[in-house]
């Protein structure tokens, strides 16, 4: 009986609280280094002096389900080799592993798990977020927090982080940031820009997310040498553009996505150009999707391979040929290279026949690939009873992916020509020289 009473008391006793990590921080002088003894400590923690905290891989800070684990309200602090866990669940207060509200801080080599948001930077400059492993709370995808969030933050470096099962990495109203060599999987947007100019995205690995990279109202972004795969689902896309201008997309591999590239009223700024060069867009449902009949994109030296549909124009648009298509490799090219110069002897031309149905009527996409539509499409191509639309014409199709890649090595000569000692933009195809009212086309594509 006595043993039963003692056991019951032990089961109902309050757990021993972890020692306060805030006490250790408060006893550390500005500019000092804190190396806590191994163990688990209680958060939340607020840091207001430039100190270095090194957990050496054996220190856990547990916020107890309340607020953010650590809030940095200082410049020049370093957090490394810590485990930060068990934040609160409030989106209003952005409960996170680390909230950064200062400049020149370093957050590196930490394990951040079971936190709503991972690392949140607000109005913060010149911070480094490197080599962290970040995951969110086990919630529905839409209500998880973002792995890394930048809001009105400039000149930060977000590199070499491993992200699993969070929601997004978002860059809002932020410019001149470097996002490089991160690995994100199991989320919604691998990377999402909103009103964020002049950021650089290099050598990231984005896989099994709903969307790879989406750029909205964000000009001057450079996207280079990224691997983006398995962005599937009804809205899945590798790289998407929404009213975005002066973007450079080069050297990327976009594979196994519902849509490889998605362009919506881009570029948006007058007389601007989006340069899409030397990318592999392969094994996707649609290689390149234009939401409307738009212009201003230069697609040079890309390889289109194994896509069910190479190029499509939705929303009532009839062609994508107002853009510049040159020296791309098309695996469905039906031509020869008699002189063996690795350039096709005739242009690559892509027409739309009965597949126009699912482009014009989104609900019909459900039947894409069905026997009925395939038979209608075959008959249309065999003996057209309507005038097909030319979607794309590439005057110099390359005969291999290697030949297309070599084209971009001399893309300066392709995109500019020298006349009388001055450089001018290369002329677009003849179709692009015709008078074109962009806003009229937009209104028509929106059914107005």
Number of C-alpha atoms within 10 A of each C-alpha: 6 7 8 9 10 10 12 11 11 11 10 8 9 8 8 6 10 14 14 16 19 16 11 14 21 14 10 16 12 14 12 13 16 17 12 17 11 12 12 19 22 18 26 24 23 19 17 17 19 21 22 21 20 19 22 16 14 14 19 21 27 26 23 18 19 16 23 33 29 26 22 23 18 18 22 18 25 19 21 20 20 22 23 29 28 26 32 24 22 16 13 6 10 22 27 36 36 26 22 26 19 22 23 17 26 20 22 20 22 24 21 29 23 22 32 33 34 34 28 23 24 17 15 22 23 19 25 19 23 21 20 25 21 26 29 29 23 13 13 9 16 12 15 23 28 30 32 24 22 26 18 16 25 23 18 24 19 22 22 20 24 19 27 18 23 35 32 27 24 22 25 19 18 26 25 19 24 19 21 22 21 22 19 31 22 19 28 24 26 32 25 20 25 19 16 27 25 17 24 18 23 21 19 24 20 28 25 21 30 26 30 33 24 21 24 19 18 26 26 18 24 18 23 21 19 24 20 28 27 25 30 22 13 9 11 24 34 34 24 23 24 19 16 27 28 23 25 19 21 23 22 23 20 28 26 25 32 25 34 34 24 22 21 20 21 27 25 22 14 9 10 17 20 24 21 21 26 30 26 24 27 24 23 28 22 23 30 25 23 22 23 26 24 28 24 23 23 19 21 27 32 30 27 24 20 19 24 14 17 25 23 27 24 21 18 19 22 22 23 27 23 23 22 25 24 25 30 30 29 22 17 13 16 11 14 13 13 10 9 10 11 18 23 24 18 15 19 23 15 21 18 22 20 20 20 19 18 18 22 17 12 11 11 13 14 9 13 15 13 10 10 11 17 15 13 14 19 14 14 18 16 9 8 13 10 10 10 16 14 15 20 22 21 23 19 20 29 31 23 16 21 15 20 28 23 14 22 22 12 11 14 10 12 16 18 14 15 11 8 6 7 8 11 11 10 13 13 17 17 10 13 16 10 9 7 13 9 16 11 11 18 20 11 15 19 13 9 8
